[in-house]
Amino acid sequence: MNSTFFDFELITTDDATGARLGRITTPHSTVDTPAFMPVGTLGAVKGILPDQLRDVGVQMVLSNTYHLALRPGAGVVEELGGLHGFMDWSGPILTDSGGFQVFSLAQLMKLDDAGVVFKSHIDGSTLELTPESAMRIQEQLGADIIMCLDECPALPCEREKMIDAVDRTTRWAARCRDAHARGDQALFGIVQGGVDAGMRERSASGLLPLEFPGYAIGGLSVGESPVDMYRTLDFTVPMLPSDKPRYLMGVGRPEDLVEAVCRGVDMFDCVMPTRNGRNASAFTSAGRVRLRNKAHQRDERPLDPECECLVCRRYSRAYLRHLFIAGEMLGPILVSLHNIAFYQRLLRDLRTAIAAGEVTMFRSDRLARWSKSA
């Protein structure tokens, strides 16, 4: 069912790179694109309050169907106001279908044409995800954008196995479309195919006739090199409709975001800002800062002099390092918050550069800065 509450406006496209400036309208506000979504797998972005997310410019968050179906259960979330009410987030939400867990939990699942049967990583109980149940669960969760159930094969992948995954993803997408009943949700299809142009074309040609309101590129950031990722985007993005949002799933290095935006991608999500934050690794305008290094023991500087987030306004690198060395939980919280603010500022600056026709210069400047610290 096509959403009557969803719209994508393409504002401008950079002629030199293909970078796009756009706006997505959802039932819970608009999202300026290109945009980055922090990951709140279980209905929470780890360690960060919803108000803090809003304060640093987060427009939309992502949660996960598989994990929320296991706990607390989609029915519980629905009874308590859907994800928006449950987690007190008034902005848009996107839910992944659980298809990525076909890759990440490969040892705990069995897959056939009917769907996927998972053995819970929590208590060993069984969870069956079919295209129909994935739609039902996501309707109960109530996200603004929901995803088709797909098969994400690991790379490298034998040709016959990749063909099976691509064709199964297409068949599942048709079943998801037929089962989807809520008109206030937008259902996106997911293009698979690894790093092979023919497989990506096979996937796109099967999905585009289903006329989803948006399309995702799945099956990247699963072990391939950055060069292979960019090459795959070079031939995959032009296969997708120009009048619909393009979502690159699970990709999150700052360099990758810039390169993907310059290839026409509109939406991103990744756990990197919070996962790195929990491990004392901060993203800055000058590159990565590893706070456990003894060099920061007496460093009075903020994490990033160019950042205006609460963390950079109030705390020194020395203090943040102390928190990690001492095992204080405030350290992971503060660096995660800074990293999310960094990502939001990066995407905001990219939008400004696209609007000004300066995205090529922006890319060169940022990649040069970050390469010096690598």
N, C-alpha and C positions, 0 to 999 in steps of 0.2 A: 504494500500500500504506500503510495507516495504521500509524503507529509505535506499538509496544507499550512504548516507553521514554519516551514524551512525555506530559506532562500539563499542563493549565493550571487553576489554582485561582483563582477570583475571590473575594477576601477581603472587599472592601467597595467600594461605589460612593458617591461624594459626591452627595447629592440635588440640591444647588444647581447643580453644574456638569456632572456626569457623569464626573468624574475617577475612575479606578479604581485600586485597590490589588490586586495579584495576585502569583502565583508560578508560574513555568514550571519544570517538571522535565524535565531532559534526561539522556542517559547520562553527561554530564560535569558533574554538579552542577545546582543550582537557580539560578534568576535571579529576583530580586525586581523586580516591575514597578510603575510605569513604569521603563524602563531605557534607557540610551544605550550603543550599541556603537561604540567607535573603529574606524576603517577600517584594516585591514591588507591592502590590495589584493593584494599579492604574497606574503602570508604573513608580513608584518612591519608593525607600526605604526611608521611612519618615525621612526627615531632612538631608540625606546624599547624597553628590555628587557622580556621577559615578567614578570619579577619586579617591575619598577617598575609595570607595569600593575596587577598584583595589589595592590601596596602602596597605590595610590590608589583602590582599590575597583572596578576594572573587573571585570565579571562575565562578559561575552561579547564576542567580537570578530567582525568581518566580513572575509571575503576574497572574491576575485572569480574566477569560473569562467573567463571569457574570458582574463584575464591569466595565470592559472596554467596554463591549457591551452597557451598559447604558450610559456611558460618557467616552470619547468623541464619542464613536461609532467605531465599527471595521473598517468601511469604511474610516473614517477619519484617523485612525492609518495607514491603508494600503496606503492611498494617500501620507502620510508624511513619507514613508520609512519603514513601519512596526515598530514593537516595538523597534528593534535595532536602527533604525535611529531616531525614535520619542523621545526615552529617552536617546540617545547618550550612549548606552551600547554596546560595541563591542564583549563582551563575550557571551556564551550560555545563553539562556532563556528557562525556562519551564513555560507553562501556565496550570493552573488547569482548568477543564472543566466547573466549576460551580456546580458540584455535591455536594460539601461540603455545598453550600448554601441551598440545600434541607434539611440539618440538621440545619444550623445556622439561616435560615430565614423561619423556618417551618410555622410560622404564616402568612407568606406572599406568600405562594405558594400552588398550586394544582397540583397533580401528578397522572398520569395514564400511561398506556403502551406507549402512543404516545410520552410523554415527560413531561416537567415541565412548568407550566405557573406561572411566578412570578408577583406579584404586586410590582413595583419599590419602594424601601425604600426611594427614593429621591423625586419623584413627583407623585407616584401612577399609573404611566403608566404601560402597560403590556409588559412583555418580555417573549417570548416563547422559551424555549430551548428544542430541540429534539436532538437525536444523530446526525442527519444530520446537523442541524444548528450549533451545538457545534463544529462540524468539520469545517464548512464553516467559522465561526467566528475565530477559531484558525488558520486556513490557512491565513486569512486576517491579523491577528496579526503577524504571521510569526515566532513564537517561534521554537526553535530547537527540543524540546521535548513537545509533547502535550498529553493530557489525555482523555481517554474515558469518556463519560458522565456516571455517576453511581448514585446509590441511597445509601446514607449514613444514615441508621436509627439511631435514638437515643437509648441509653442504659439506663435501661434494655429494652428489646424488646421481645414481645410475639413471640413464635416459628413460628406461621403461617405468621406473618408479616415479620419476618426475612427471611423465605423461599421466600416470594414474592419479597423482596428487592434483595436477592441474585440472583434469577432467572431473575428478570428484569434487573439487572446490566449485566448479561451475554447476554441477548438478545440485550440490548443496545450496548454492546461492539461489537457484530457481525455487527450491523448496522453502528457503527462508523468505523469499519474496511472497510466495503464496500463503505462508503461515502468518506473516506479519499483519497485525490487525489494528494497531494504534496509529491514528492519523497525525498525532502530535509528535511523532518520532521520525527521524530520517534514517533509513537503512542504507548503509554503504556496502558495496561489493569490494572484494579484495583480490587483486591481481597477484597471482603466484607465478612461478617459473624459474626461480633461481637466477643465475647470471647468464642464462641462455636466451638470446634474442628470439629464437623460434618458439621457445616455450612461453615467453612473455606474450608474444603475439597470439599464440594459441589460447592463452588465458584471457587476454583482453577481448579477443574476437568472440569468445563465448559469453563474456559478462556484459559487454556493451549493449547487446540487444535487449538485456533485461532492464535497461534504463533506470539504474539506481540514481539517486540525487547526488551521490558523491562516490569516488573510487579511491581505495587505498592501495598502496604498493606494499605487499608483505614479503616475507622471506628474505629480507636483507638484515644486515647487522647480526648475522648468525655464524660468523667466522670467516667471511670473505674479506679480502683486502680492500682498503679504501679505493684503490684504483679500479677494482672490479665493481664496487658499489657505484662509483660515478659513471663508469661505462654502462652499467645496467640502467641507471637513470637516464643516460643520454638516449637510449633507444626505447625505454619504456614510457617516459613521460609524454612524448609526442603521440603515443597510442591512445592517451586518455582524452576525454572531451575537454575542450578549453573553457566551456561554460559551467563546469562543475568543479568543486574543490578536489584537490589531490592531496592525499594524506600518506606520508611515509612513516610506517609503523616502527616504533622501537629504536629509532636512530637518534643519537643524542650528543656525540662529540661536537663542540662548537664549530670546528672546521667542517664537519659533515653537514651541519645545518646551513652554513653559509654556502657551501657548494651545492647543496640540494635546492636551496632557494633560488640560486642562479641557474638552475635547470627547470624552474617552474613549479616547484612543490610549495604547497600552501599550509600544511599542518604537520605537526610533529608531536611525539611523546617519547619520553625515556626516563628511566630511573636514575640516570647518572647524577643529576644535581643533588639528590638526597642521599644516594648510595655513597657517592664520593664525599659528601659532607659528613656522613657518619664515620668516614674513615680518614678524617683530618686532611682532606684534599680539597682545596678551594680553587674555583675558576676566577680568573681576573683578566682585566684588559691587557695585561702584560704576559699572560700565560698562567700555567698551573703553579700553585703555591702548596707545598707539602709541609704542613704545620708541625709535624713531629720532628722535623730537622732542627738540630741544636742551634743552627744559625738564627733562629727566630726567638731564642730564649730571652733576649733583652731588646727585641725589636719593637720600638714604640709606634711604628707606622701602622695604618689601617691595612686591611687585606688589599684593598684597591682604592687608591686615591681618587679614581674617577667614578667611584660608586657612591651613591647617596643613601644606600639602605641603612637601616638602624644599626646593623652590625659594624659597618664601616664608619659610621658617625661616632660610635661610642666605645669601641673596643680595639685594643692593639693586637698585633700578631702575637706578642709575648703573652698576653692574657689568654688568648685562644689556645695557644700551644699548651699553656699551663693546665687548662681545663682537660685537654686530652691526656696529658701525662698523668694527671691526678685521677683520671677516670670519672670526671664529673659529667653528668648527662647534658649539662648546658652546652658543652662544646659541640657535640653533634647537632644540637638544635640550631645554634647560632650559625654554624658554617653551612648547614642545609638551607637555612633561610637566605643567607647571602648568595648561595649558588642559584637558588630559584630567582632571586632578584637579578643576578647576572644574566641568566637566560632570558628573562623578560626584557631587560634592557637591550640585549643583543638583538632580539626580534623587533623591538620597537625601533632601534637604530636602523635595522635593515628596511623596515617599512618607510622610514624617513628618507633613506638613500634611494629607494625605488621611486618614491614620489618626486625626488629632486633630479632623477636621472643620473645618479652618482653611484650606482651599485657596483660597477666595475672597479672604481677607485676604492670603495669601501672594502670590497673583497680583498684587493691587493694589500691594503693597509693592515687589515686584521690578520690575514694569513702570515704576513711578514712579521708582525709583532709576536704572534704565537709560536712561529718557527724558531725564534731566537731563544725561547725558554724550553724548547722540547729536549 
